[in-house]
């Protein structure tokens, strides 16, 4: 049964890098994100913001406890677009 959902993405933050910076990355490098460690994470469904929540660990795996559902009319930019 096809539900029509193509993908779910959990976003903890973003960092924009120049191509030359990406090419210099090495194993063990740390990329600092634009989000505070206490910020909610964003849950995107089919490229649209669907919910926000807090990161949790469940039996050794990461998860998200949903704190807020986002109305589809205020879902924000689609995947691949930028607000900057």
LUMLUMKOL-50202 format. One record per atom (N, C-alpha, C, O, CB): residue number from 0; residue in three letters; atom name; x, y, z. Coordinates in steps of 0.05 Angstrom, whole numbers. Glycine has a CB too. Example, Ala and Ser with C-alpha at 12.3 -4.5 7.8 and 13.67 -1.06 7.14 Angstrom:
R   fiza   bake   bati        u        v        w
R      0    ALA      N      264     -114      156
R      0    ALA     CA      246      -90      156
R      0    ALA      C      264      -66      156
R      0    ALA      O      285      -66      169
R      0    ALA     CB      226      -89      181
R      1    SER      N      257      -45      142
R      1    SER     CA      273      -21      143
R      1    SER      C      258        1      157
R      1    SER      O      268       23      161
R      1    SER     CB      282      -12      114
REM end
This chain:
R   fiza   bake   bati        u        v        w
R      0    UNK      N       17      -24        0
R      0    UNK     CA        0        0        0
R      0    UNK      C       18       25        0
R      0    UNK      O       35       28       18
R      0    UNK     CB      -19        0       24
R      1    UNK      N       14       42      -19
R      1    UNK     CA       29       67      -22
R      1    UNK      C       15       89       -6
R      1    UNK      O       -7       96      -13
R      1    UNK     CB       33       75      -51
R      2    UNK      N       29      100       14
R      2    UNK     CA       17      122       30
R      2    UNK      C       23      149       18
R      2    UNK      O       11      169       27
R      2    UNK     CB       28      121       59
R      3    UNK      N       40      150       -2
R      3    UNK     CA       46      175      -15
R      3    UNK      C       69      190       -1
R      3    UNK      O       79      210      -12
R      3    UNK     CB       22      193      -15
R      4    UNK      N       78      181       22
R      4    UNK     CA      101      194       36
R      4    UNK      C      127      184       23
R      4    UNK      O      132      160       22
R      4    UNK     CB      100      188       66
R      5    UNK      N      143      202       14
R      5    UNK     CA      168      195        1
R      5    UNK      C      192      196       20
R      5    UNK      O      212      183       15
R      5    UNK     CB      173      213      -23
R      6    UNK      N      190      212       40
R      6    UNK     CA      213      213       58
R      6    UNK      C      209      230       83
R      6    UNK      O      193      249       82
R      6    UNK     CB      237      224       43
R      7    UNK      N      222      222      104
R      7    UNK     CA      222      238      129
R      7    UNK      C      251      246      135
R      7    UNK      O      269      229      134
R      7    UNK     CB      209      221      152
R      8    UNK      N      255      271      141
R      8    UNK     CA      281      281      148
R      8    UNK      C      280      295      175
R      8    UNK      O      262      311      180
R      8    UNK     CB      292      300      126
R      9    UNK      N      299      289      192
R      9    UNK     CA      301      302      218
R      9    UNK      C      324      321      217
R      9    UNK      O      346      313      210
R      9    UNK     CB      304      282      242
R     10    UNK      N      320      347      223
R     10    UNK     CA      341      367      220
R     10    UNK      C      347      379      247
R     10    UNK      O      330      391      260
R     10    UNK     CB      332      389      200
R     11    UNK      N      372      376      256
R     11    UNK     CA      381      386      281
R     11    UNK      C      392      414      278
R     11    UNK      O      394      429      298
R     11    UNK     CB      402      368      293
R     12    UNK      N      400      422      255
R     12    UNK     CA      411      449      250
R     12    UNK      C      423      449      222
R     12    UNK      O      423      428      208
R     12    UNK     CB      432      456      272
R     13    UNK      N      434      471      215
R     13    UNK     CA      446      474      188
R     13    UNK      C      473      488      191
R     13    UNK      O      479      502      210
R     13    UNK     CB      428      489      169
R     14    UNK      N      489      483      171
R     14    UNK     CA      515      496      168
R     14    UNK      C      521      499      139
R     14    UNK      O      522      478      125
R     14    UNK     CB      538      481      184
R     15    UNK      N      524      522      129
R     15    UNK     CA      531      527      101
R     15    UNK      C      561      528       98
R     15    UNK      O      574      544      112
R     15    UNK     CB      517      553       90
R     16    UNK      N      572      512       80
R     16    UNK     CA      601      512       76
R     16    UNK      C      608      516       46
R     16    UNK      O      593      508       29
R     16    UNK     CB      613      485       85
R     17    UNK      N      630      529       42
R     17    UNK     CA      640      532       15
R     17    UNK      C      651      505        5
R     17    UNK      O      659      489       22
R     17    UNK     CB      662      554       13
R     18    UNK      N      650      500      -21
R     18    UNK     CA      659      475      -32
R     18    UNK      C      688      469      -23
R     18    UNK      O      695      446      -18
R     18    UNK     CB      657      476      -62
R     19    UNK      N      705      489      -22
R     19    UNK     CA      733      485      -14
R     19    UNK      C      735      476       15
R     19    UNK      O      753      460       21
R     19    UNK     CB      749      510      -18
R     20    UNK      N      717      485       32
R     20    UNK     CA      717      476       60
R     20    UNK      C      708      447       62
R     20    UNK      O      719      432       78
R     20    UNK     CB      699      494       77
R     21    UNK      N      689      439       46
R     21    UNK     CA      679      412       46
R     21    UNK      C      702      393       36
R     21    UNK      O      705      371       47
R     21    UNK     CB      654      409       28
R     22    UNK      N      716      402       16
R     22    UNK     CA      738      385        5
R     22    UNK      C      761      381       25
R     22    UNK      O      776      362       22
R     22    UNK     CB      748      397      -21
R     23    UNK      N      763      399       45
R     23    UNK     CA      784      397       65
R     23    UNK      C      776      381       90
R     23    UNK      O      792      376      108
R     23    UNK     CB      794      424       74
R     24    UNK      N      751      372       90
R     24    UNK     CA      741      357      114
R     24    UNK      C      756      331      116
R     24    UNK      O      763      318       97
R     24    UNK     CB      711      353      112
R     25    UNK      N      759      322      141
R     25    UNK     CA      773      297      147
R     25    UNK      C      757      282      169
R     25    UNK      O      741      294      183
R     25    UNK     CB      802      302      155
R     26    UNK      N      762      257      171
R     26    UNK     CA      750      240      192
R     26    UNK      C      757      253      219
R     26    UNK      O      780      259      225
R     26    UNK     CB      760      211      190
R     27    UNK      N      737      256      236
R     27    UNK     CA      741      267      262
R     27    UNK      C      735      297      264
R     27    UNK      O      733      308      286
R     27    UNK     CB      768      262      271
R     28    UNK      N      733      311      241
R     28    UNK     CA      726      339      241
R     28    UNK      C      699      343      253
R     28    UNK      O      681      325      250
R     28    UNK     CB      728      351      212
R     29    UNK      N      694      365      266
R     29    UNK     CA      669      372      278
R     29    UNK      C      657      396      264
R     29    UNK      O      671      416      260
R     29    UNK     CB      671      377      309
R     30    UNK      N      632      394      255
R     30    UNK     CA      618      416      242
R     30    UNK      C      599      428      263
R     30    UNK      O      581      415      272
R     30    UNK     CB      603      408      216
R     31    UNK      N      603      453      270
R     31    UNK     CA      586      467      288
R     31    UNK      C      561      475      274
R     31    UNK      O      562      487      252
R     31    UNK     CB      600      491      302
R     32    UNK      N      537      470      285
R     32    UNK     CA      512      477      273
R     32    UNK      C      501      503      283
R     32    UNK      O      512      514      303
R     32    UNK     CB      491      454      277
R     33    UNK      N      481      514      270
R     33    UNK     CA      470      540      278
R     33    UNK      C      448      537      299
R     33    UNK      O      434      556      305
R     33    UNK     CB      458      554      254
R     34    UNK      N      446      513      311
R     34    UNK     CA      425      508      332
R     34    UNK      C      438      504      359
R     34    UNK      O      460      493      361
R     34    UNK     CB      408      484      324
R     35    UNK      N      424      513      379
R     35    UNK     CA      432      509      407
R     35    UNK      C      425      480      414
R     35    UNK      O      406      468      403
R     35    UNK     CB      418      529      426
R     36    UNK      N      440      468      433
R     36    UNK     CA      435      440      441
R     36    UNK      C      408      436      454
R     36    UNK      O      399      413      455
R     36    UNK     CB      457      431      459
R     37    UNK      N      395      457      463
R     37    UNK     CA      369      455      475
R     37    UNK      C      346      461      455
R     37    UNK      O      323      459      463
R     37    UNK     CB      367      474      499
R     38    UNK      N      353      469      431
R     38    UNK     CA      332      474      411
R     38    UNK      C      317      449      403
R     38    UNK      O      328      427      404
R     38    UNK     CB      345      487      386
R     39    UNK      N      293      453      394
R     39    UNK     CA      278      430      383
R     39    UNK      C      289      423      355
R     39    UNK      O      301      440      342
R     39    UNK     CB      247      438      380
R     40    UNK      N      285      399      347
R     40    UNK     CA      293      390      320
R     40    UNK      C      268      393      302
R     40    UNK      O      245      391      312
R     40    UNK     CB      304      361      320
R     41    UNK      N      273      396      277
R     41    UNK     CA      251      399      257
R     41    UNK      C      247      372      243
R     41    UNK      O      266      358      236
R     41    UNK     CB      257      421      236
R     42    UNK      N      222      364      240
R     42    UNK     CA      215      339      226
R     42    UNK      C      201      347      200
R     42    UNK      O      180      360      199
R     42    UNK     CB      195      322      244
R     43    UNK      N      214      340      177
R     43    UNK     CA      204      345      151
R     43    UNK      C      192      320      139
R     43    UNK      O      204      299      141
R     43    UNK     CB      226      357      132
R     44    UNK      N      169      322      126
R     44    UNK     CA      156      300      112
R     44    UNK      C      152      309       84
R     44    UNK      O      140      330       79
R     44    UNK     CB      129      291      125
R     45    UNK      N      163      294       65
R     45    UNK     CA      162      302       37
R     45    UNK      C      172      330       32
R     45    UNK      O      162      345       15
R     45    UNK     CB      134      299       26
R     46    UNK      N      193      338       47
R     46    UNK     CA      206      364       43
R     46    UNK      C      192      387       56
R     46    UNK      O      201      410       53
R     46    UNK     CB      207      369       14
R     47    UNK      N      170      382       71
R     47    UNK     CA      156      404       84
R     47    UNK      C      157      400      114
R     47    UNK      O      155      378      124
R     47    UNK     CB      126      405       75
R     48    UNK      N      161      422      129
R     48    UNK     CA      162      421      158
R     48    UNK      C      135      411      168
R     48    UNK      O      114      422      162
R     48    UNK     CB      168      449      170
R     49    UNK      N      136      390      184
R     49    UNK     CA      111      377      194
R     49    UNK      C      109      378      224
R     49    UNK      O       87      380      235
R     49    UNK     CB      111      348      185
R     50    UNK      N      132      378      238
R     50    UNK     CA      131      378      268
R     50    UNK      C      158      388      279
R     50    UNK      O      178      389      264
R     50    UNK     CB      125      350      278
R     51    UNK      N      158      394      305
R     51    UNK     CA      182      400      320
R     51    UNK      C      182      383      345
R     51    UNK      O      161      376      356
R     51    UNK     CB      184      430      327
R     52    UNK      N      205      375      354
R     52    UNK     CA      207      359      377
R     52    UNK      C      234      359      390
R     52    UNK      O      252      372      381
R     52    UNK     CB      199      331      371
R     53    UNK      N      236      344      412
R     53    UNK     CA      262      342      426
R     53    UNK      C      275      316      420
R     53    UNK      O      262      295      418
R     53    UNK     CB      258      346      456
R     54    UNK      N      302      316      416
R     54    UNK     CA      316      291      411
R     54    UNK      C      316      275      436
R     54    UNK      O      320      285      458
R     54    UNK     CB      346      297      402
R     55    UNK      N      313      248      433
R     55    UNK     CA      313      230      455
R     55    UNK      C      329      205      447
R     55    UNK      O      334      200      423
R     55    UNK     CB      285      222      464
R     56    UNK      N      337      189      466
R     56    UNK     CA      350      163      461
R     56    UNK      C      331      142      470
R     56    UNK      O      322      142      493
R     56    UNK     CB      378      161      475
R     57    UNK      N      325      123      452
R     57    UNK     CA      307      101      458
R     57    UNK      C      322       75      453
R     57    UNK      O      328       68      431
R     57    UNK     CB      281      102      441
R     58    UNK      N      328       60      475
R     58    UNK     CA      342       35      473
R     58    UNK      C      367       37      456
R     58    UNK      O      372       19      439
R     58    UNK     CB      323       13      462
R     59    UNK      N      382       58      460
R     59    UNK     CA      407       61      446
R     59    UNK      C      406       74      418
R     59    UNK      O      426       78      405
R     59    UNK     CB      420       35      443
R     60    UNK      N      382       81      409
R     60    UNK     CA      378       94      383
R     60    UNK      C      366      122      387
R     60    UNK      O      352      127      407
R     60    UNK     CB      359       77      365
R     61    UNK      N      372      140      368
R     61    UNK     CA      361      167      370
R     61    UNK      C      332      166      361
R     61    UNK      O      324      150      345
R     61    UNK     CB      377      186      352
R     62    UNK      N      317      184      373
R     62    UNK     CA      289      188      365
R     62    UNK      C      281      217      370
R     62    UNK      O      297      233      378
R     62    UNK     CB      270      169      382
R     63    UNK      N      256      223      364
R     63    UNK     CA      245      250      368
R     63    UNK      C      219      248      383
R     63    UNK      O      201      234      373
R     63    UNK     CB      242      266      341
R     64    UNK      N      216      262      405
R     64    UNK     CA      191      265      419
R     64    UNK      C      177      289      408
R     64    UNK      O      187      312      412
R     64    UNK     CB      195      266      451
R     65    UNK      N      155      286      395
R     65    UNK     CA      141      308      382
R     65    UNK      C      129      327      403
R     65    UNK      O      115      318      421
R     65    UNK     CB      118      297      363
R     66    UNK      N      136      352      400
R     66    UNK     CA      126      373      418
R     66    UNK      C      106      392      405
R     66    UNK      O       89      404      418
R     66    UNK     CB      150      390      428
R     67    UNK      N      107      393      378
R     67    UNK     CA       89      412      363
R     67    UNK      C       85      401      335
R     67    UNK      O      103      393      322
R     67    UNK     CB      102      441      362
R     68    UNK      N       59      402      327
R     68    UNK     CA       53      396      299
R     68    UNK      C       49      422      284
R     68    UNK      O       37      441      295
R     68    UNK     CB       27      378      297
R     69    UNK      N       59      423      260
R     69    UNK     CA       58      448      244
R     69    UNK      C       36      446      224
R     69    UNK      O       34      426      209
R     69    UNK     CB       85      453      230
R     70    UNK      N       18      466      223
R     70    UNK     CA       -4      466      204
R     70    UNK      C        8      468      176
R     70    UNK      O       28      482      171
R     70    UNK     CB      -23      490      209
R     71    UNK      N       -4      454      157
R     71    UNK     CA        7      453      129
R     71    UNK      C        9      480      116
R     71    UNK      O       26      484       99
R     71    UNK     CB       -9      434      112
R     72    UNK      N       -9      499      123
R     72    UNK     CA       -8      525      111
R     72    UNK      C       15      542      120
R     72    UNK      O       22      562      108
R     72    UNK     CB      -34      540      117
R     73    UNK      N       28      534      143
R     73    UNK     CA       51      549      153
R     73    UNK      C       76      532      153
R     73    UNK      O       94      536      169
R     73    UNK     CB       45      559      182
R     74    UNK      N       77      513      134
R     74    UNK     CA       98      493      135
R     74    UNK      C      125      503      126
R     74    UNK      O      145      489      130
R     74    UNK     CB       90      470      117
R     75    UNK      N      127      527      115
R     75    UNK     CA      153      537      108
R     75    UNK      C      162      528       81
R     75    UNK      O      147      517       65
R     75    UNK     CB      173      530      129
R     76    UNK      N      188      533       75
R     76    UNK     CA      199      527       48
R     76    UNK      C      201      497       43
R     76    UNK      O      204      481       61
R     76    UNK     CB      227      539       45
R     77    UNK      N      199      490       18
R     77    UNK     CA      202      462       10
R     77    UNK      C      232      455       10
R     77    UNK      O      249      473        9
R     77    UNK     CB      190      457      -18
R     78    UNK      N      237      429       10
R     78    UNK     CA      265      420        9
R     78    UNK      C      278      431      -16
R     78    UNK      O      267      432      -38
R     78    UNK     CB      266      389        9
R     79    UNK      N      303      439      -12
R     79    UNK     CA      319      450      -35
R     79    UNK      C      316      480      -38
R     79    UNK      O      330      492      -55
R     79    UNK     CB      309      437      -60
R     80    UNK      N      300      492      -21
R     80    UNK     CA      298      521      -22
R     80    UNK      C      312      533        2
R     80    UNK      O      317      518       22
R     80    UNK     CB      268      531      -24
R     81    UNK      N      318      558        2
R     81    UNK     CA      333      570       24
R     81    UNK      C      319      595       33
R     81    UNK      O      307      609       17
R     81    UNK     CB      362      576       16
R     82    UNK      N      320      600       59
R     82    UNK     CA      308      625       69
R     82    UNK      C      329      645       75
R     82    UNK      O      323      667       86
R     82    UNK     CB      292      619       94
R     83    UNK      N      355      639       68
R     83    UNK     CA      377      658       74
R     83    UNK      C      384      673       49
R     83    UNK      O      402      690       50
R     83    UNK     CB      401      643       84
REM end
